[in-house]
Amino acid sequence: MNTHHEERFTTAHWEELLQSIDLEVAQMAIVCRVPLLAPGAAARVLARDSGVAGVDNPLAFAKLRNLLAMHYAVSCQMIDEVGGDAAADITQHVREHLAPRIGHQLDAPPPDA
């Protein structure tokens, strides 16, 4: 088995892994009604500030926080292994792939909402 660090995962593997995590993150954010793309929302989730959620669902919020932490950990590992430019390309491709499934459900609510 080849154990070279730079050959451990392929670009396709990183994309598949990040896509599966990000889909679950999006699903939990929708369940919790967290506008995850709003400025500061992800940081509030990571800080365990459930006030960012539109509904009170402690179990779903905890799962969202854990998945979001996993997303960041995987992203850091991916950057270490494939480099920043390749990681940015993978992340952008994952976002483009998931966008039709998620729509605008993670956007910040309009100011009058």
Backbone bond lengths (Angstrom), bond angles and torsions (degrees), N, CA, C in turn:
res aa  C-N    CA-C-N  psi(-1)  N-CA   C-N-CA  omega(-1)  CA-C   N-CA-C  phi
1 M - - - 1.447 - - 1.522 108.86 -
2 N 1.308 116.38 134.12 1.451 121.99 -180.00 1.524 109.06 -81.11
3 T 1.319 116.81 122.24 1.463 119.88 -177.06 1.523 112.25 -112.01
4 H 1.331 117.95 17.66 1.466 119.50 177.15 1.518 108.90 -62.48
5 H 1.324 114.22 129.58 1.469 120.84 -176.60 1.522 112.04 -53.99
6 E 1.325 117.80 -47.20 1.454 120.46 -175.53 1.527 113.50 -70.80
7 E 1.328 117.93 -13.90 1.455 121.42 -179.28 1.525 112.86 -107.30
8 R 1.315 116.99 8.91 1.455 119.94 -174.05 1.524 112.50 -64.19
9 F 1.331 116.73 -44.35 1.453 120.59 -179.71 1.519 109.93 -128.58
10 T 1.303 115.85 143.68 1.452 120.71 175.98 1.525 109.39 -84.42
11 T 1.316 116.13 165.37 1.459 121.25 175.60 1.527 109.97 -57.80
12 A 1.332 116.62 -41.16 1.467 120.30 179.40 1.528 110.96 -62.43
13 H 1.314 117.29 -38.21 1.468 120.34 178.29 1.524 110.52 -64.37
14 W 1.334 116.91 -46.51 1.459 120.08 179.65 1.522 110.51 -60.48
15 E 1.320 116.01 -42.21 1.464 120.03 -179.72 1.522 110.95 -63.08
16 E 1.316 117.23 -44.62 1.466 121.50 179.44 1.526 111.28 -63.58
17 L 1.330 116.56 -43.27 1.460 121.46 -179.41 1.528 110.56 -64.41
18 L 1.316 116.92 -49.27 1.457 120.64 -179.23 1.526 111.46 -64.40
19 Q 1.325 116.02 -38.57 1.466 119.91 178.74 1.523 111.47 -63.24
20 S 1.321 117.85 -41.86 1.469 119.95 -179.08 1.527 110.54 -67.18
21 I 1.332 117.13 -40.37 1.470 120.40 178.41 1.521 109.71 -66.03
22 D 1.337 116.72 -48.05 1.459 120.54 -175.88 1.529 112.60 -65.58
23 L 1.322 117.78 -32.41 1.460 119.99 176.24 1.524 109.78 -65.06
24 E 1.327 116.90 -42.66 1.473 119.74 177.68 1.523 111.66 -67.12
25 V 1.339 117.22 -38.31 1.462 121.13 176.17 1.526 108.92 -58.41
26 A 1.331 115.84 -48.15 1.465 120.33 -179.23 1.525 111.25 -61.75
27 Q 1.317 116.87 -43.63 1.466 120.18 -179.95 1.523 111.51 -61.38
28 M 1.322 117.59 -43.95 1.467 120.64 179.71 1.531 110.71 -69.40
29 A 1.326 117.38 -36.45 1.465 120.09 177.36 1.524 110.21 -63.66
30 I 1.319 117.07 -38.19 1.461 121.23 178.29 1.525 109.88 -67.78
31 V 1.331 117.80 -43.73 1.461 121.98 177.79 1.528 110.16 -58.60
32 C 1.334 115.87 -42.80 1.470 121.12 -177.38 1.530 112.60 -84.11
33 R 1.305 116.23 -6.57 1.471 122.43 -175.09 1.529 110.94 55.42
34 V 1.324 114.75 49.40 1.461 121.69 175.46 1.523 107.62 -99.79
35 P 1.335 117.97 120.84 1.469 120.45 176.90 1.530 109.20 -77.21
36 L 1.311 116.02 76.13 1.451 122.55 -168.85 1.525 113.91 -57.91
37 L 1.331 117.97 -25.80 1.461 120.32 -179.96 1.521 112.73 -86.65
38 A 1.319 117.61 -3.93 1.468 121.13 176.91 1.530 108.66 -71.28
39 P 1.324 117.01 144.16 1.470 119.51 179.09 1.535 111.74 -54.65
40 G 1.323 115.50 129.25 1.454 121.50 176.81 1.518 115.93 83.05
41 A 1.327 118.11 -10.09 1.470 120.20 -175.91 1.527 111.93 -64.47
42 A 1.325 118.09 -45.26 1.464 120.51 -179.20 1.531 110.27 -62.88
43 A 1.321 117.20 -41.16 1.467 120.70 178.48 1.523 110.89 -62.56
44 R 1.323 116.58 -38.54 1.466 119.89 178.38 1.520 111.26 -65.69
45 V 1.330 116.61 -39.68 1.473 119.66 177.16 1.519 109.33 -62.83
46 L 1.322 117.39 -47.05 1.461 120.72 -179.26 1.524 111.76 -63.08
47 A 1.335 116.88 -28.85 1.463 121.54 178.23 1.531 112.35 -85.13
48 R 1.328 115.16 6.81 1.474 122.47 178.76 1.526 112.83 65.22
49 D 1.328 117.26 29.62 1.465 122.75 177.97 1.532 108.50 -88.25
50 S 1.318 116.72 91.45 1.468 120.72 -176.96 1.525 112.11 -71.72
51 G 1.333 117.61 -5.95 1.459 120.88 175.91 1.518 112.88 -65.12
52 V 1.330 117.31 -15.94 1.459 121.51 177.90 1.537 111.16 -76.61
53 A 1.328 116.39 -16.45 1.464 121.64 -178.58 1.527 110.87 -83.94
54 G 1.309 115.43 145.74 1.462 120.92 178.89 1.513 113.51 -85.32
55 V 1.325 117.17 -10.52 1.465 122.21 177.54 1.528 108.92 -136.24
56 D 1.312 116.31 156.22 1.457 121.84 178.75 1.521 108.66 -93.86
57 N 1.326 116.09 101.56 1.452 122.09 179.26 1.531 106.98 -143.67
58 P 1.344 116.92 81.63 1.471 120.58 -173.64 1.530 114.59 -56.07
59 L 1.323 118.01 -38.98 1.462 119.77 -179.31 1.518 111.62 -66.86
60 A 1.329 116.94 -45.09 1.467 120.52 178.75 1.522 110.43 -65.64
61 F 1.335 117.40 -38.92 1.457 120.84 179.80 1.532 110.59 -64.68
62 A 1.329 117.43 -41.68 1.464 121.20 177.67 1.527 110.59 -62.94
63 K 1.328 116.48 -40.80 1.466 119.79 177.93 1.519 110.14 -64.96
64 L 1.338 117.31 -41.83 1.462 121.22 177.46 1.525 109.96 -58.74
65 R 1.325 117.17 -46.57 1.457 121.01 -179.38 1.523 111.00 -60.59
66 N 1.320 116.89 -45.30 1.466 120.67 -179.96 1.525 111.79 -63.97
67 L 1.322 116.64 -41.54 1.465 120.36 178.73 1.526 111.13 -66.11
68 L 1.317 116.56 -39.24 1.455 120.53 178.79 1.531 110.28 -65.19
69 A 1.326 116.84 -41.32 1.467 120.67 176.04 1.530 110.12 -62.31
70 M 1.328 116.91 -39.62 1.460 121.44 177.80 1.532 110.08 -63.65
71 H 1.340 116.64 -41.69 1.464 120.85 178.09 1.525 109.75 -56.32
72 Y 1.330 117.09 -47.64 1.460 120.57 -178.88 1.523 111.64 -65.95
73 A 1.308 118.15 -40.61 1.465 121.23 179.08 1.530 110.93 -63.85
74 V 1.323 116.56 -44.46 1.467 120.81 178.94 1.528 110.18 -65.60
75 S 1.320 116.67 -40.02 1.469 120.11 178.73 1.523 111.17 -61.58
76 C 1.321 117.06 -42.93 1.467 120.74 178.68 1.524 111.38 -63.60
77 Q 1.319 116.14 -42.85 1.467 120.48 178.63 1.523 109.94 -64.46
78 M 1.342 116.72 -40.90 1.461 121.16 179.85 1.529 109.96 -62.73
79 I 1.328 117.68 -43.24 1.469 121.33 178.54 1.529 110.12 -60.99
80 D 1.333 116.76 -42.66 1.463 120.59 178.59 1.522 111.58 -61.09
81 E 1.319 116.70 -37.01 1.464 119.99 -173.87 1.522 114.30 -88.11
82 V 1.321 118.30 -36.89 1.476 118.92 -175.24 1.520 112.90 -112.96
83 G 1.328 117.42 -10.39 1.459 120.64 -179.11 1.517 111.47 94.70
84 G 1.314 115.21 159.23 1.457 121.52 -175.21 1.514 114.56 -63.58
85 D 1.329 117.45 -42.64 1.464 119.79 -178.17 1.522 111.57 -65.52
86 A 1.325 116.62 -47.01 1.464 120.31 179.40 1.529 110.62 -64.11
87 A 1.338 116.93 -39.48 1.463 120.55 178.79 1.523 110.44 -64.17
88 A 1.325 117.32 -40.59 1.474 120.85 177.69 1.522 110.69 -62.87
89 D 1.331 116.99 -40.42 1.471 120.67 177.92 1.526 110.85 -64.00
90 I 1.321 117.31 -43.66 1.461 121.83 179.27 1.529 109.67 -62.65
91 T 1.324 116.90 -46.74 1.461 121.50 -179.59 1.524 110.99 -60.68
92 Q 1.319 117.33 -43.23 1.466 121.08 179.33 1.528 110.72 -63.98
93 H 1.322 117.45 -41.09 1.460 120.85 179.27 1.524 110.92 -64.14
94 V 1.330 116.72 -40.29 1.469 121.04 178.13 1.529 109.54 -63.02
95 R 1.327 117.51 -45.40 1.473 120.74 178.74 1.517 111.35 -59.68
96 E 1.331 116.32 -44.51 1.470 120.26 179.83 1.525 111.06 -63.33
97 H 1.325 116.53 -37.57 1.461 120.52 -179.68 1.528 111.79 -69.50
98 L 1.338 116.38 -38.81 1.464 120.17 -177.03 1.528 113.15 -82.98
99 A 1.316 118.10 -22.71 1.472 121.86 -174.90 1.532 113.59 -52.20
100 P 1.335 120.23 -46.13 1.472 118.58 179.87 1.525 113.25 -63.50
101 R 1.320 117.89 -28.59 1.465 121.32 -178.88 1.523 111.85 -79.58
102 I 1.330 116.51 -28.26 1.459 121.25 -174.03 1.523 111.96 -100.43
103 G 1.320 116.10 -32.41 1.464 119.97 -178.41 1.514 111.08 63.82
104 H 1.327 116.23 -136.09 1.469 121.60 -177.56 1.525 112.20 -104.68
105 Q 1.331 117.28 19.82 1.462 120.82 -175.15 1.524 113.72 -67.81
106 L 1.321 117.89 -16.91 1.464 121.09 -178.53 1.522 112.24 -104.16
107 D 1.334 116.45 0.32 1.458 120.53 179.57 1.528 110.71 -71.61
108 A 1.299 115.09 162.89 1.475 120.07 175.08 1.519 108.17 -68.08
109 P 1.318 117.88 143.00 1.472 119.54 177.61 1.522 110.14 -66.57
110 P 1.328 117.95 153.42 1.456 119.86 176.43 1.521 110.83 -59.23
111 P 1.336 118.21 154.46 1.470 120.71 -176.32 1.521 114.10 -56.24
112 D 1.313 118.62 -28.58 1.465 121.60 -177.95 1.514 113.37 -88.44
113 A 1.340 116.83 0.86 1.471 119.47 -175.85 1.508 111.72 -75.13
